[in-house]
């Protein structure tokens, strides 16, 4: 009997040792790596649309890497437009560590894609030192790094064909003439951000116009018109904001670069992008659910490509309708001195980008993690804002949408219609991915 007990103990110890060796790096390491790429985007003042593109390719790289190790891993081969089989030597995969290879994929793709990606190199050095400190074999470390390089090369080649590099060569955008159209706004009177973004290749949706919304309420100076009523609502809410409404507006501001003035001094404040906020929520949810690195990688990938498609769809409508921002119309028609709580972003108003991308992300996260998933969102704590609690992803997206009315930068119809647009995009992506991945 004693011999049997001893044998069982030895077997358990050996099994425990194998389990530990299999998980040198975990979900926490993945989320930490993705946060590092987010910090680089903040440093670079990456626009919301560009950030969504970077997240999509970075997370795709990590997920396709994970799929090399895990046959059950859902991937996006032949689902994401133009993404063909990732080629990798089986012997190299066997020599590599899954967690290290996946995490390296995030860092290395960030180096390749982000303007200041070179700042991620110290993180890679630190990661490799941690691998050595955990007694990972040098051969395994080298194989993991080489495998990551191979996958990144294929993903960056895929990214280079999406039309992004052509944007800088397109003619400079000139705002349209007319009171109904968008014009640059104070304080920076910045040029329009990415007016041709809708020309990029989509990931999952069929085209930028697939979920195109109808036109907004037509511009009118008639006080009985739908447009004027919507305009006046923005004005009156802005004049009578409650503390809770102001807190909600500030929490979801997510302006990558806001100009602030103190006396005669003007300076810029860098923050996370709207897509970055939802990627942060995805990480919070994965940690709460205690998911392994494979499931975490997939969730981030599907959220990231969904955000990218949502931005492409939204930007199609923004520059198609070119609707005037509330501050411009209010200053002209109602109150010359009124200003919104939030700084108005430099692109047309309709539909609300926050509404579209938040609804899309919430639909996807609800699909993969369930309805009624409660969480504490601490994404904005580093920017001096308190945590907020939500009882579902859907309710968080609704708050993100209405925050733009409280902030004074969107009309209600742009929010309501934007939420519907995002919901349709999210449902389509979920259905397309489920159907295609089931056939793999």
N, C-alpha and C positions, 0 to 999 in steps of 0.2 A: 504493500500500500504506500509506504514511504517513497519507494522508487517511482511509483506512478505519479505521486504528487510532485516529485523533483522533476520528472520528465515534462509534466504539464507546465511547471514554472519556467523551465528552460525554453519550451516552445513559445510560451507567451512573451518571454523576453526577446526571443529572436523575432517574433512577429511584430512586437512593438518597435524593435530596431528597424525593421524593414519599413514600417509605416512612417517613422521619422525621416528615413532617408528619402522616401517618396515625396515629402513635403518640405524641401529646403526653403521654398518660397511660396507664399500663400496670397489669399485675396487682399490682405492688408498691404502687401508689397506692390500688388498691381495698382491698388487705389492710390498708394503713395506715389508711384511712378506717374500715373495719369495726372495727379495734382501738380507734379513738377512741370509737366507740359503746359498745364493751365497757367502756372506762374509765368512761364515764358511768354505765353500769349498776352498776359496782362502787361508784362514788360514791353512787349512789342506794340502795344495798343492795337491789337488785332481786332478788326471790325467783327460784328456779330456773324455776318454771313461767312467771312473767311474762317473764323473760328470753327464754325460748324463743319466746314470742309476738312480742316485739319483733324478734328476729332474723328470724323468718319474714316479717313485713311489710316490714322494711327490705331484706332480700335479694330478696324478690319485686319490690319497687319497682325495684331495680337491674336485675334480670333482665328485667323487662318493658320497661325502657328499652333494654336491649341488643337485645331482639327487634325494636325499631323500626328499628334500623340493620342488623341481620344477619338475613336471611331464613332462614338455617339454624339460628338460635338456638332451641333447644327452650324453649317457654314453658308457662305453666300456665293459660292461658285455657281455660275449660270443663273443666279438670281439677281445679283447686282449687275446692272447693264455693263457688258464688256469685260467682266471679271471671269477669266478662264482658270483652268487648273493651275494651282501652285505646285511647281515641280521641286521636289526635294529627294535626296538620296536616302533610302530607308536605313542604310547603315549609319548615316549621320544622325538621323532621328533617334535611333536606338542608343547612340553614344551620348546623347544630350539629356539635360535635365528639363522637364516640362516647365516648371515654375520659373526657372532662370531664363529659359528661351523666350517664354511669353513676356516676361517683364523686360527683358532686353529689347524685345520687339517694339515695345512702347517707346523706350528711350531712343533707340536707334532710328526709328521712323520719325520721331520728333526732331532729331538732329538733321535728317535729310530734308524735312518739309518746312520747318519753322525758320523764319529769317534769322533769329538768334538761337537756333537749335544747338549751336556749339556749346552753349551754357549748360547743356545737359551732360556733357562729358564727365564732369566730376561725379555726377550721380552714378554713372556707369562704373567708374573706378571704385566708388564706394560699394556698389552692388557686388562687384567681383571680389572685393576684399571680404565682404560678408560671406560669400560662397566659400572662400578659402577657410575662413574662421569656423565654418560649419563642417569642415573636413570634406568638402566636395573635391573629388579627384580633379587634378589639373586637366586631364584629357577630357573630362566631362564639361568643364568650364569652357575650354577652347572649342569643343564641338558645338556647344550651345550658342556661343558667340558667332561662330561661322554659319550655323544654321539660321540665326537671326539675320545676319547680313544677306544671306541668299533670299530669304522671304521678303526682306525690305526692298531689295533690288527689284523684285517682281511687282511689289505693290506700288513703289514709286514710279515704275514704268507705266503701270495702269493709271496712276494719278495724272501723269503728264499728258494723257490723251483726253482729259475731260473738258478742255477748252479754257482752263484757267489762265494759261500763259498768253492767250490771245487777247485777254481783256485789256491789258496795258496798251495795246496797239489800236484799240477802238477810239474813234474820235471823242474829244472832250465833250462832256454833257453840258448842254445849255438849258437852264430852266425855261419852261414854256411861259408865254406872256398871257396874262389874264388873271383876274381876281380869284378865279376858282382853282387855279393851279398852285402847286407847291413852290415856295420860294425859300431860300436860305433864311435861317432864323438866328436871333441873338442867343448867346453873346458872341459866338465865334463866326457866325454866318459862313459855316463850312460848306464846301462843295458837296454835291450829292454823292452818297456812298454807293458804289457798285451798281450803277444804273443798268448794266448789261448782265447782271448776275444770272438772270433767267435763261441765258444762252448756254449755261453749263450743262453737261451731261447729268441727268438725274441718276439716282442709285436704284430705287425700286419702283417709284411711280413711273408711268409711261411717258409723261412729258410735263413741262412746267405749267401747261394750261389744263391739264386733266381735271383739276378740281377748282378751276377758275370760278370766282364769284361774279355775280351780276354787278352792275354799276351801283355806286353809293347814291344816297339821296342827292339830287342835283343842287348845286350851289344856288342860293337865293338870298336876297336881302329882304324878302317879304317875311315879316315877323310871324306870320301864320304858317309858313312853310316848314316841312319836316327838317330841312337843313338848319334853318335858323333856330328852331326849337332845340335841336341837338347841340348847336353851338352855345345857346344860352344855358343849357344844362351844364356844360363844361364850365362856363363862367361862374354860375351860381354855386356849384359844388366847390370850385376852387376858392371862392370867397368865404365859404362856410365849412371848411374841412374840420372834421372831428380829429382828435388825437389818434384814434384807431385807424381812420382813413389815411392820415398822413404817415403813420407807421407802416401800413400796408404798401403805400406808394414807394416809400424809401426802401423797404425790404426787397421789392422786386425791380428796383430801378435798373440795375445791371448795365450801367452806361460805361463802356470801356474807357471813355475819355471825356470827363466833364470839366468845363472851365468854371472856376470859381474866382470871385473878386472879394478882396478885403481892402477897403479903401481904394487906393490907386493901384494896388498890386493884383495882378491876374495870374493864376496858376492852374495847371491841369491836375485832375485827380484820376488815377487809373483804377479800374475795377474789373470784376469778372463780367463776361458776356452772358446774355440770356441762355444761350446753349450751354455755356460752362456751368451755370447754376443748375440746370437740369442734369448735367453729367454728374455734378456733385450729389444731387438727390439720388441718382442711380447708385452711386457708391455708398451712400448712407443706408439705402435699402438693402444692398447686398451684404453689408456688414451686420445689419440687424438680423437678417435672415441666416447669417452664418453660412453663406454659400461657399463652395470651393472655388478655386481660381478658374476652373473651366466654365462653370455657370456664370460667374462674375464677368468673365471675358465676353461671353455671348451676349449677356444683357447689355453691357456697355456698347457692344458693336451694333446691335439692332436699334438701340436708342440713338446712337450717333448718326447712323445712316438715315434714320427717320427725321432727325433734326435737320440734317443737310437738305433732304428733299422738301421738308416743310418751308425752309427758308427760300429755296428756289421757287416754289409755288407762290409764296407770299410776295416775293419780289416781282414776279410777273404781274400781279395785280397792282402793286404799288406804282410801277412806272407805266402801266397801261392807263390807269385812271388819274394818276398824278394829282391827287386831291390835296387841297390846301390844309395846312396844320391849324389847329384851333387858335394858337396865339396870334397868328397872322390875321385871321378873320376877326377875332375878338378886338384886337387893337384897331382894326379898320372900321368895324361896325358898332362896337359896344363901348369899349373902354380903352383909351389910348395908353393907359398906365398899367393895365393888368399884365401879370406874368404868371406862368404856371409854377407849381411847386417843383417839378422836375425840369431839367434842361431838355428842350425838344431836340430829338435826334435828327441828323441831317439827311433825311430822305422823305418821300411822300407818305401821307397818313394812312391810306386805306389799302389793305386791311391792317389790323394791329399785329405786328410781328410776334409780340409776346403771346397774344391769344392763339395764333396759329401754331407756333412751335410748342407752347405749353400743352395745348390740347393733344397734339400729336404725341408728345412724350408721355403724357398721362395715360393715353389709350394703350400704348405699347407696354408701359410699366405695369399697368393693371392686368394686361394679358399674361405677362410672364411671372408676376408676383401675387396677383389676386386682387379682388375688389376689397375695399375696406381696410387697406394696408395703412396702418397708422405709423407716423414717423415724426421725428423732431428734426427740423431743417436748421442746421447750424452753418450753412454755406456762407452766410454773410457776416458771421461773427468776426472774422479777421478784418472786416471793413468797418467795424465799430457798431454793428447792428445786432440786436438780440435775436435769440432763437425764436422760431415759430413752430407751433405744433399743428399737424394736419391729420385728419382721420382717413384720408384717401388721396390718391394721386389726382383724381378728377377734381376734388374740391380745391386742391392746391393750384391746379391749372385755372380754375374759375377765379380764384383770388388773384393770380398773376394777371389775368385778363382785365378784371375790373380795376386793378391798381393803376392802369394807364389812364382811366377816367379820373381817378382821384389825383393823379399826377398832373393832369391838365394837358396831356399831349395826344389824346385820342377821343373821338366821338364814340358814343355808345354803340352805334350800328357797326362801326369798324371792329369793335370788340366782340359783339354777339355773332356777327357773320364770320369773323376770324376764328372764333371757337368752333363753329360748325365746320369751317374749312379744315381746321386741324384735326377734328374728330374724324372726318371722312378720310383724310390722308392716313391717319393712324390705323383705322380699321382696314383700309386697303393693304397697307404694308403688312399687317399681322396676317391677313388672309393669304396674301401672295407668298409670304415666307413659310407659313404653315403648309400650304399646298405643295410648294416646290421642294421644301426640305423633306416632306413625307415621301417624295418620289426618289430621293437620293439613296 
